[in-house]
């Protein structure tokens, strides 16, 4: 019975590592190109930044994500390019990845821009089996069967389309398009196998001028992941000349996010978000802080 439970533990950890969703940032308005490669270079400015997110700090093995990113406008080529380097850690599983996105932009009616994008990802998945302890072992020691760690590096790709016209934006993208195979544990006689599941992202926003220099921006993100529940985020951003902003977001049935940011000397931006969770673990939150530097 003990060995059966150990095998199930390995399978469960492997399936979590294989099938879990890509990491998420609650300040998704600042990371459009992370979810849609066609949004690369669509921010009307070039910038670099770093973001750190920590969830459910009261629990051991709480999820943590750190990423460094950049977004550049290529005016002479009607294009944009963005890059993301990230480390995503959840208990015994972790992902270290690099993402490069390229977009090509076409003018449309009413001074709109229609953009098409492609992305390439390289991801290093790791499973540290030494962190999975045998609950039946009264001494709390790690079972030798779970010793060591497994690693797997895979490539995958994505594509998207993004349209900006008359203060409206709408985007549709798919990530992990190739559904690359991934297995972090060899369990005898197991019929389960892992792979990267496709993510479908639909985003939209509308910029409303409500005063001399104040804009209100309703927005949403709808994300569908194969073999996983879908996510729907919606919110409102109040922006003063892109110098000071406040955001209230909500992920349906999960959390409410309060966010704020300020720009210093027209170059540096500091932003912070706190997510209060109701599900799956109520009473806990996530902290997300970011720094950004405008190149031009």
VENMOQUI-V513810 format. One record per residue. N is the residue number from 0. NEAR is the number of other ideal C-beta (glycine too) atoms within 8 Angstrom. Layout:
n=N near=NEAR
n=N near=NEAR
This chain:
n=0 near=4
n=1 near=7
n=2 near=7
n=3 near=7
n=4 near=11
n=5 near=12
n=6 near=11
n=7 near=8
n=8 near=11
n=9 near=14
n=10 near=12
n=11 near=8
n=12 near=15
n=13 near=15
n=14 near=10
n=15 near=10
n=16 near=13
n=17 near=13
n=18 near=10
n=19 near=7
n=20 near=9
n=21 near=6
n=22 near=10
n=23 near=7
n=24 near=12
n=25 near=15
n=26 near=13
n=27 near=13
n=28 near=10
n=29 near=10
n=30 near=11
n=31 near=14
n=32 near=16
n=33 near=10
n=34 near=14
n=35 near=14
n=36 near=16
n=37 near=15
n=38 near=19
n=39 near=16
n=40 near=17
n=41 near=15
n=42 near=9
n=43 near=4
n=44 near=8
n=45 near=10
n=46 near=11
n=47 near=9
n=48 near=13
n=49 near=9
n=50 near=15
n=51 near=10
n=52 near=14
n=53 near=11
n=54 near=11
n=55 near=11
n=56 near=8
n=57 near=5
n=58 near=8
n=59 near=4
n=60 near=7
n=61 near=11
n=62 near=10
n=63 near=11
n=64 near=14
n=65 near=10
n=66 near=11
n=67 near=10
n=68 near=14
n=69 near=10
n=70 near=14
n=71 near=11
n=72 near=11
n=73 near=10
n=74 near=5
n=75 near=3
n=76 near=5
n=77 near=7
n=78 near=10
n=79 near=16
n=80 near=13
n=81 near=16
n=82 near=10
n=83 near=11
n=84 near=9
n=85 near=13
n=86 near=9
n=87 near=12
n=88 near=9
n=89 near=11
n=90 near=7
n=91 near=10
n=92 near=15
n=93 near=10
n=94 near=12
n=95 near=9
n=96 near=12
n=97 near=8
n=98 near=12
n=99 near=9
n=100 near=15
n=101 near=12
n=102 near=18
n=103 near=9
n=104 near=12
n=105 near=9
n=106 near=7
n=107 near=9
n=108 near=4
n=109 near=6
n=110 near=4
n=111 near=11
n=112 near=11
n=113 near=11
n=114 near=18
n=115 near=11
n=116 near=19
n=117 near=10
n=118 near=14
n=119 near=9
n=120 near=13
n=121 near=9
n=122 near=12
n=123 near=10
n=124 near=15
n=125 near=13
n=126 near=14
n=127 near=9
n=128 near=14
n=129 near=10
n=130 near=8
n=131 near=10
n=132 near=10
n=133 near=12
n=134 near=5
n=135 near=6
n=136 near=9
n=137 near=4
n=138 near=4
n=139 near=5
n=140 near=7
n=141 near=9
n=142 near=10
n=143 near=5
n=144 near=7
n=145 near=13
n=146 near=8
n=147 near=5
n=148 near=8
n=149 near=9
n=150 near=9
n=151 near=10
n=152 near=7
n=153 near=11
n=154 near=9
n=155 near=14
n=156 near=10
n=157 near=14
n=158 near=13
n=159 near=16
n=160 near=12
n=161 near=17
n=162 near=13
n=163 near=9
n=164 near=10
n=165 near=5
n=166 near=5
n=167 near=11
n=168 near=10
n=169 near=9
n=170 near=17
n=171 near=11
n=172 near=16
n=173 near=12
n=174 near=13
n=175 near=14
n=176 near=10
n=177 near=8
n=178 near=10
n=179 near=10
n=180 near=8
n=181 near=12
n=182 near=10
n=183 near=15
n=184 near=11
n=185 near=4
n=186 near=10
n=187 near=5
n=188 near=4
n=189 near=7
n=190 near=4
n=191 near=8
n=192 near=6
n=193 near=12
n=194 near=10
n=195 near=12
n=196 near=12
n=197 near=11
n=198 near=12
n=199 near=10
n=200 near=15
n=201 near=10
n=202 near=16
n=203 near=10
n=204 near=11
n=205 near=10
n=206 near=9
n=207 near=9
n=208 near=6
n=209 near=6
n=210 near=5
n=211 near=3
n=212 near=5
n=213 near=10
n=214 near=9
n=215 near=11
n=216 near=13
n=217 near=10
n=218 near=13
n=219 near=11
n=220 near=13
n=221 near=11
n=222 near=14
n=223 near=7
n=224 near=13
n=225 near=6
n=226 near=5
n=227 near=8
n=228 near=4
n=229 near=8
n=230 near=12
n=231 near=10
n=232 near=14
n=233 near=10
n=234 near=12
n=235 near=9
n=236 near=11
n=237 near=11
n=238 near=11
n=239 near=9
n=240 near=6
n=241 near=6
n=242 near=6
n=243 near=9
n=244 near=12
n=245 near=8
n=246 near=15
n=247 near=10
n=248 near=11
n=249 near=10
n=250 near=12
n=251 near=8
n=252 near=5
n=253 near=9
n=254 near=13
n=255 near=10
n=256 near=15
n=257 near=9
n=258 near=15
n=259 near=9
n=260 near=10
n=261 near=10
n=262 near=11
n=263 near=7
n=264 near=5
n=265 near=4
n=266 near=7
n=267 near=10
n=268 near=13
n=269 near=11
n=270 near=13
n=271 near=11
n=272 near=14
n=273 near=11
n=274 near=12
n=275 near=9
n=276 near=14
n=277 near=8
n=278 near=8
n=279 near=4
n=280 near=8
n=281 near=6
n=282 near=4
n=283 near=11
n=284 near=10
n=285 near=14
n=286 near=10
n=287 near=15
n=288 near=10
n=289 near=14
n=290 near=10
n=291 near=12
n=292 near=10
n=293 near=11
n=294 near=8
n=295 near=5
